[in-house]
Amino acid sequence: MARPLPQPARIYEVGGAVRDALLGRPGADRDHVVVGVTPETMLASGFRPVGRDFPVFLHPDTHEEYALARTERKHGRGYRGFEFFASPDVTLEEDLARRDLTINAMARGEDGKLVDPHGGERDLRAGVLRHVSAAFAEDPVRILRVARFAARFGFAIVPETMALMRRMVESGEADALVPERVWQELSRGLMEKNPSRMIAVLRECGALARILPEVDRLLERPGLAALLSRRLDCAASRGYALAVRFALLAPELSLEELAALAERINAPGDCRELARLAACERDEIRREDLDAESTLSLLERSDAFRRPERLDRLLEVAECDAPADSPESFAPRKALKRALDAARQVDAAKIARDNPGDIPGALRRARLVAIASLQPATGN
């Protein structure tokens, strides 16, 4: 159990929880800044250390994060090139000044009073994203965070901040981004309410050409930017999984380009697999005239008998990738699901007993018969 921190310790709630409370949104994880104490004081009060680069502690009862107020100094390129300084002399205002956006640079004291030295509440009301200071340019991850917050809230980016982001890209600062951080922010942005907004912001400031050059080149084609926006927002409106949204980024790419893209940002295996499958089957799965052989072959290639959920994800990609007038009634979805259900009803055990010398062939023939029996019902 935590013991009360001694005077002159002052505790403030900071960051996303303060922002989201002002917006009336469901609360983010609660983070705190502690002013006026040392790491030894935190330990003596029962807090558990978790930070390696700077003093961050977990409350022993609530497990919420409590960080000592700190300042930072840039000494190298990229987001890792920082030195952090935490001491009892660092003020709350100094701590808030190192944050990325004004809407994230607010705090609330234990008395409930809002501390807002950079106008974050004003910018929330105006619906804009504005950097706190020129120190924003020292951390390229902040470019990705701005794009992600734009996708979440739909806020506009003030011209000065967009100009600063462009200068960061032009100076090569964005080239220091590492795959893990790119994927962390990109994946979170894809899961926001309007993921297409993230892609648009990254393209506008030039960062998309650095982190996803294959996608950036695609969007130079007429109509592709609007198509990508519709795809991603379709998936978001239906609550589809991250792998589906990742696969919708660029199904026009070659398999080699997809592999290079996924490798550069260290995308997880399920995202890579679905993107590859969606690209391979893009034309086939749209057909409404598949015969029994083509249907069964598609089910086999998608591993639908062992992993039926994989077919579901593939169909969700195809649904959002369908022409603008058809996603709501994507015809192949029902036909393929019915075909899979019929083929899975085949009694594999009986076929194995009756055909011990050719079990795979006999099972496949039985599945073909089951799928073919549906053709009059599906109009094939």
N, C-alpha and C positions, 0 to 999 in steps of 0.2 A: 504494500500500500504506500502511495506517495505521501510524503510529509510536506507541509506547506513550505514554499520557498521563502527564505528570509528576506527581509528588507535589505536593500532597496529594489528587489526584483519586481518587475512589472511584466505582465503577460498580456499579449495581444493576439487575437484571432486575425489571420491574414489571408490574402490571396483569394482563391476561387470560392471559398465558402462565403466570404464577405460580399464578393461580386454577385454570386448567385442569390444570396438573400435579398439584395437590393433589387434584383430582377424578378423576385418572387418565383424562382425556379427551385426544383428539388435540390437539396444541399449537396455540394461537393464534399470530398473528404476535408475534415477540419484540420488545418495546420496552424501552428502558433509560433510566434517569435517571443523570446524571453530577453528582456533588457536588464542589464545591471548585475549579472552574475557570471561566475566562472564555470567551466566544465566540472570542477571538483564539487561545487555547490549542487549542481544537478545530480551528480552521482550520490552525494550524501543524502539527497532528498528522495532517493529511490528510483530515479529515472534511469533507463537503460540506454547506453550509447549504441547508435547504429551507423553513424556517418564516418566515412574514412577521410574525405577531403575537408570536411568542416564539421563542427560539433552539432550533431542532430541526435535527439534522444526520444525514446518512446515513453509515454506515461505508463506507469506500471499497472494502472487500473483500466484506463480507456484505450490504451495502445495508440493514441493519437500522437502525431509528431510535434515535437517542440524543438525549435532550432534557436541557437543563440544568435542575437543580432550580429550581423557581420558586414564587412565591406569586402571588395575584391579588386584585384589589380591584374590587368592583362599582361602576360609575358611571352605569349607565343600565338600561333595561328590555331583557329578552330575553337570548338567549345571546351576542349581540355586545357587550353593555354591560360589558366587562371590560377592566381594565388588568393586564398581567402584569409581574412583576418577577423577573428572574433575576440572581443574583450568586453569587460563591463563598461568601458567608455563609449562603445559604439551605440549611437542613438537609434531610435526607431526610424526617424526620418532618413538617416544615412542608410539603413537597411532597405527601406522602401525605394530609395533612389536607384538601387542597382537592378530593380525589376524591369521586365520587358515593356509592358503596356500599362497605361494609366489605370485601366479597369482592373488590373491585377496588382496595383500598387496602393491598395487601401488596407486599413487595419481597423479593428474594433476593440476597444479596451474592455476590461472586466466590468466597467461601469456602463457599458453599452454605447459609449461615445465613438462616433466615426472619426478616424484620422485619415484625411484625404489631401495630402499636400500637392498632388499633381492633377487634381480635377477629374478623378476617375468617375465619380458619381455624375458629373456633368456629361462626360463622354458616354456613359451608359444611357442617359436620357436622350442624347443626340444620336445614339446608334453608330458610333464611330470607334475605330481602333487607332490609337495614337501612341507612339513610343514615348517612354518617360524621358530619356536623355540620349545624348550622342553615344553613350556606352552601349546602347542597343547594338551598334555595329560591330561590337567585339565578339558576339556569339552568333554564328550562322544558323544555329538551331532555331533562333528566334524568327527567322524567315518562315520556317515551316510552321511554327506556332501561330504566327499571324494568319497564315493561310488556313490553318485548322480552326481558329476562332472565327474567321470569316464564314467558314462552312457551318459552324455551330449556330452562330447568332444572326448571320445575314447582315452584319454590320459593314459599313463602308470603311475603307482605309483612307485616312487623311493623306492629301498629296505629299506632305513632307515625309511621312513614313514610307510611302511607296517609293519615293525618290531615294530615300536612304537604303531601302532594300535593293533597288537597282544598282546603286553604287557598290553595295557589298558584293553583289554578283559580279559586276564588272571588275572589281579589284581582285577577284579570285578568292575572297574569304569563304564563299559558299563551297569552293572545291575542297575545303578541309572537312566537310561533313563526312562522318563515318557511316557505313551501312546500317549499323544497329540503330542509330538515332534517326536516320532517314526513315527506316521501316517503322520505328516506334511512332513517329509523328504522322507518317503517311497512312498507316493502318488506322490510327485513331481518327484522322480526317475523313477517310473513306466511310467510317461508321457514323459520321455526323448526319444531321438532318439534310443538308444540301452539299453532298460531296463534290458536286461539279464546281461549286464555288471555290473550293480549295485548289482544284486544277487550274481554274481561270486565274486566280491570284498568282500562283507559281509561274504561270506562263507570262503574265503581265510584267512581272519583275525580272523575268529571264531565268529564274531558278529551275524551271521545268527542263530547260535544255541541258542543265548540268546534272540533274539527278535522274531524269527519265527522258533522255534524248530521243529514244525511239518513239515515245508518245508525242513528244514535241514536234518531231518531223511529221508524224501522221496528221497532226492538227493543222499543218500548213495546207493540207488538201481542202478544197472547197467543200463546205458542209460537214466536215468531220468534227469540228469543235461543237457544233450544235447537236450532232448525233451522240457524241460522247456525253454531253450534258444530259440529254434525255435518258440515255442508258443508266447512268449512275443515279440520277434522281428517281428513275423508275424503281431501281433496286432498293433505294432508301425508303421510298414510300411504301414498299411491301415488306420492309424489315428483313431483307435477305442478308445472309451471312457475309462475313468479310471475304471469304474465298470467291463468292459470286461477284462481289464488287471489284475485286482485283482482276478477275477474268474479263470483266467488262471494260477495262482500261484500254485494251488494244487487241481485240480478236483478229484484226487485219494483219497483225505482224506475222512474220515467218516464225517457224519453231526456233530457229537460231537466234532471231532477235528477241523472242520471248525469253529464251534461256539466258541470254546476256542481261536482259533487264532484271530478271528475277535474281540472278547472281549478284548483280551490282548492289542491290538493296537488301540482299540476304533474306528474301521472302521465304516463309515457311513452306514445308513440303505440300500441305493440302492446297495452298494457293497456287503453287507452281503446277501441280498435277491437274487441277481444274482448268487453269488457263490453257495448258497444253491441249487437254481434251476438247475444250470448247473451240479452240482454233482449228483442230483437226476435223471436228464434226460439224463445223458451222453451217456448211451448205447442206450436208446430208440431213441434219436434224430439222431443217426448215421444210423439207419436202412433205407434201401431204399425200404423195402417191407411192409410198414405200410398199414394196411387196413383202411377203413373209420372209424371204431370204434376207433382204436388205434390212428389215426390221430386226431380225434375230442377230444379224451381224453387228448392227449398231448397239444392241443390248450387250453383246459379248465384249465389244471393244470398250464399252464404258464400265465393264465389270459389274453390271447391274444385278447379276444373280447372287454375287457374294456381298455386294455393297449397294443395295437399292437406293440408299440415301444419296449416292454419287449421281445416279440418274436424276434424282430430284434437283440437285444443285445444277446439273448440266441443263436441265429444262428451264430452270430459273434464269440462267444466263441467256439461253436462247429466247426466252420470253421477252426479256428486257432489250435484247438485240434485234427483235423483230421490227418490221416497218412500223412507223408511228401510228398507223390506223389499226394495228392488229394485236398489240400486247394483251389487251383484255380478253381476247378470244383466241389465244394461240392454239391453233388446231392440233398440231402434232402432240401436244402435251397429253391430252386425254387418250389419244390412240396408242402412244407408246406406253403409258401407264397400264392400259387395259391389256396390251400385248404382254407386258412383263408379268402381270397378275396371272394371265392365262398360262404362260409358259412355266411359271412357278408351281402351278397346280399339277403339273405332270408328276406322276408317281415314280421318282427316280429309283427307289428301292426295288419296285416291281420290275422296272426295266433292267436293272442290274441282274436280278435273278433270271430273267428270261433271255438276256443277251450277255452272258458272261464273257464272251470273246470279243465283244465290240460295244462296251458300255458307253463310251463317249459318243460314238456315232449314232447308236440307237437313241440315246437321250436327246441328241440334237435333232434327229428326225422327228421325234415325238413333240418336241417343242415347236418345230416348224408347223406340224399339223395343227397344234393348238392355236398358234398365231394365225394361220391361214383360215381357221374356222371363224375368226372374227371379221374377216374382210367384208362380207356382205353388210355387217352391222356398221362398219366404219366407212363404208362407201368405197373401199379399195377394190 
